[in-house]
């Protein structure tokens, strides 16, 4: 069994569920375990169970079974299958380790070039993920360490249109994220249907890049829209005197079908 390409995007449940439906082709020949050694026969039985676990989307169970099979009979292809299962879990570091061990065990693997490209892609994704985590941690530290600036005394003012413009940009970002997500799903479907392994990997890499862009657009757009909405509401709530009386009254509520904005002008 050789597992077909899957998405490393752990964060995105839709892609992970789609990957679980893939039908991985066999990576071992019929005589791969043509041995009488009890350990080898037991490894073959465990290997067959891991195949079904992977197809059902039970990636951790597939990893556990493949690890046990490799302990009994360390065939290199088990490392490859283990890497695919780790990708299903979104565990890029362990997937990379398993891929590298596979190539070390199979220096003349026929698909070595494609796998080296896959490794490079996973390394780049891991670096991007770690960079985002560092930025988030730095922002969190800055938020807790920097005291809020003193609030200046301002003269009466009119409501600002800036928050609502920013909110509109955020909504546009959400729309872009949805479009990218749909494109990623289509690219992934093409990868599944492709009969060429190298082409399938290229299509899957493109799907993952689109999915990453979709995630960033959705998160950034949602954060921008929500932050701008709160900003606008606070802006209206802090108006003074006649400006507050003349300002439109706007309320935001979360309903069963989405976010609702109601107001009086």
C-alpha positions in Angstrom: 0.0 0.0 0.0 1.3 3.4 -0.9 -0.8 6.2 0.4 -1.9 8.8 -2.0 -1.0 12.5 -1.5 -2.9 14.1 1.4 -3.2 17.7 2.8 -1.0 18.8 5.7 -3.4 21.4 6.8 -4.4 20.2 10.2 -6.3 23.4 10.9 -8.7 22.9 8.2 -11.2 20.0 8.9 -12.8 20.1 5.4 -9.5 19.1 3.6 -8.7 16.5 6.3 -12.0 14.8 5.9 -11.6 14.8 2.1 -8.2 13.1 2.4 -9.6 10.3 4.5 -11.7 9.2 1.5 -8.7 8.6 -0.8 -8.2 5.1 -2.0 -4.4 4.5 -1.6 -2.8 2.1 -4.1 -0.7 -0.8 -3.0 3.0 0.0 -2.4 4.1 -3.6 -1.9 4.1 -6.5 -4.4 2.3 -9.7 -3.8 5.6 -11.5 -2.9 6.8 -8.7 -0.6 6.1 -10.9 2.4 6.5 -14.2 0.8 8.3 -15.5 3.9 7.7 -18.1 6.5 9.1 -16.1 9.3 6.4 -15.6 11.9 7.4 -12.0 12.6 7.2 -11.2 8.9 3.8 -12.8 8.6 2.5 -10.9 11.6 3.9 -7.7 10.1 1.9 -8.4 6.9 -1.3 -8.8 8.9 -0.8 -5.5 10.8 0.1 -3.8 7.5 -3.2 -4.8 6.0 -5.1 -3.4 9.0 -3.2 -0.1 8.6 -4.4 0.2 5.0 -8.0 0.1 6.1 -7.4 2.5 9.0 -5.9 5.0 6.6 -8.7 4.7 4.1 -11.2 5.3 7.0 -9.4 8.5 8.0 -8.1 6.9 11.3 -4.6 8.3 10.8 -3.3 7.8 14.3 -4.4 4.2 14.3 -2.6 3.7 11.0 0.6 5.2 12.4 0.4 2.9 15.4 -0.1 -0.2 13.3 2.6 0.8 10.8 5.0 1.4 13.7 4.3 -2.1 15.1 4.7 -3.7 11.6 8.0 -1.9 11.1 9.3 -3.1 14.5 8.5 -6.7 13.5 9.8 -6.4 9.9 11.5 -3.1 9.0 10.6 -2.8 5.3 11.4 0.7 4.0 8.0 1.2 2.3 6.4 1.1 5.8 8.2 4.3 6.5 6.7 5.9 3.4 3.2 4.9 4.5 3.9 6.1 8.0 4.8 9.5 6.5 1.5 9.7 4.6 -0.4 8.9 7.8 1.5 11.6 9.7 0.5 14.0 6.9 -3.1 13.1 7.5 -2.6 14.0 11.1 -1.1 17.4 10.1 2.2 16.4 11.9 4.7 17.7 9.4 7.9 17.2 11.6 7.2 13.4 12.0 6.1 13.1 8.3 9.4 14.7 7.3 11.4 12.4 9.5 9.7 9.3 8.1 10.2 10.5 4.5 13.9 11.0 5.1 14.3 7.6 6.7 12.5 6.0 3.8 14.9 7.7 1.2 17.9 6.6 3.3 16.6 3.0 3.3 15.7 3.1 -0.4 18.5 5.2 -2.0 17.4 4.1 -5.5 13.7 4.6 -5.0 12.1 5.2 -8.5 10.1 8.2 -7.2 12.9 9.8 -5.3 12.7 13.1 -7.2 9.0 13.5 -6.5 9.6 12.7 -2.8 12.4 15.2 -2.5 10.1 17.8 -3.9 7.5 16.7 -1.4 10.0 17.0 1.5 10.9 20.5 0.3 7.3 21.5 0.3 6.7 20.2 3.8 9.8 22.0 5.0 8.6 25.2 3.6 5.1 24.8 5.1 6.7 24.0 8.5 8.9 27.1 8.3 5.9 29.3 7.5 3.9 27.8 10.3 6.7 28.4 12.8 7.1 32.0 11.6 3.4 32.6 12.1 3.5 31.1 15.6 6.5 33.3 16.5 4.6 36.4 15.2 1.6 35.5 17.2 3.6 34.9 20.4 5.5 38.2 19.9 2.2 40.1 19.5 0.7 38.4 22.6 3.8 39.4 24.6 3.7 42.9 23.4 0.0 43.2 24.3 0.7 42.1 27.9 3.9 44.0 28.3 3.0 47.4 26.8 0.7 49.6 29.0 -2.2 51.1 27.2 -1.6 54.7 26.2 -3.5 57.5 28.1 -6.8 58.4 26.6 -6.7 62.0 25.3 -9.5 64.4 25.9 -11.1 65.1 22.6 -13.7 67.7 21.6 -17.2 66.6 20.4 -16.9 64.8 17.1 -19.0 63.1 14.5 -19.1 59.4 13.9 -16.2 58.1 11.9 -16.7 56.1 8.6 -13.3 54.5 8.8 -14.3 51.5 10.9 -17.0 50.5 8.5 -14.7 50.9 5.5 -12.2 48.6 7.3 -15.1 46.2 8.1 -15.9 46.1 4.4 -12.3 45.3 3.5 -12.5 42.4 6.1 -15.7 41.1 4.5 -14.0 41.2 1.1 -11.1 39.2 2.6 -13.5 36.6 3.8 -15.0 36.3 0.4 -11.5 35.9 -1.1 -10.8 33.2 1.4 -13.9 31.3 0.4 -13.0 31.5 -3.3 -9.5 30.3 -2.6 -10.9 27.4 -0.5 -13.1 26.3 -3.4 -10.2 26.5 -5.8 -8.1 24.4 -3.4 -10.8 21.8 -3.2 -11.0 21.6 -6.9 -7.2 21.3 -7.3 -7.3 18.6 -4.7 -10.0 16.7 -6.6 -7.8 16.9 -9.7 -4.9 15.5 -7.7 -7.0 12.5 -6.6 -8.2 11.8 -10.1 -4.7 12.1 -11.7 -3.1 8.8 -12.8 0.4 10.4 -12.9 2.0 10.4 -9.4 4.3 13.3 -10.1 1.4 15.4 -11.5 -0.8 14.4 -8.6 1.9 15.7 -6.2 2.2 19.0 -8.1 -1.6 19.4 -8.1 -1.8 18.6 -4.4 1.0 21.1 -3.6 -1.0 23.7 -5.5 -4.1 22.8 -3.5 -2.2 23.2 -0.3 -0.9 26.6 -1.3 -4.4 27.7 -2.1 -5.7 26.3 1.1 -3.0 28.2 3.1 -4.0 31.4 1.3 -7.6 30.7 2.0 -6.9 30.2 5.7 -4.9 33.4 5.9 -7.6 35.4 4.0 -10.4 34.0 6.2 -8.5 34.6 9.4 -7.3 38.1 8.5 -10.6 39.1 6.9 -12.6 37.8 9.9 -10.4 39.5 12.4 -10.5 42.7 10.5 -14.3 42.7 10.1 -14.9 41.8 13.7 -12.3 44.3 15.0 -13.6 47.1 12.8 -17.2 46.3 13.8 -16.3 46.6 17.5 -14.3 49.7 16.7 -17.3 51.3 15.0 -19.7 50.4 17.8 -17.3 51.8 20.4 -16.9 54.9 18.3 -20.6 55.5 18.2 -21.0 54.8 21.9 -18.4 57.3 22.9 -19.9 60.3 21.0 -20.7 63.3 23.1 -23.9 65.4 23.4 -25.6 66.3 20.2 -23.3 64.2 18.1 -24.5 61.1 20.0 -28.1 62.1 19.6 -27.7 62.6 15.8 -25.6 59.5 15.3 -27.2 56.3 13.9 -27.9 53.6 16.5 -26.4 50.3 15.3 -26.4 47.0 17.0 -24.7 43.7 16.1 -26.1 40.3 16.9 -25.1 36.7 16.1 -27.9 34.6 14.8 -28.4 31.1 13.6 -27.5 32.1 10.0 -24.7 34.6 10.6 -23.9 38.0 11.8 -26.7 40.6 11.8 -26.4 44.4 12.0 -29.4 46.4 13.0 -29.8 50.1 13.5 -31.8 53.3 13.4 -30.8 56.4 11.5 
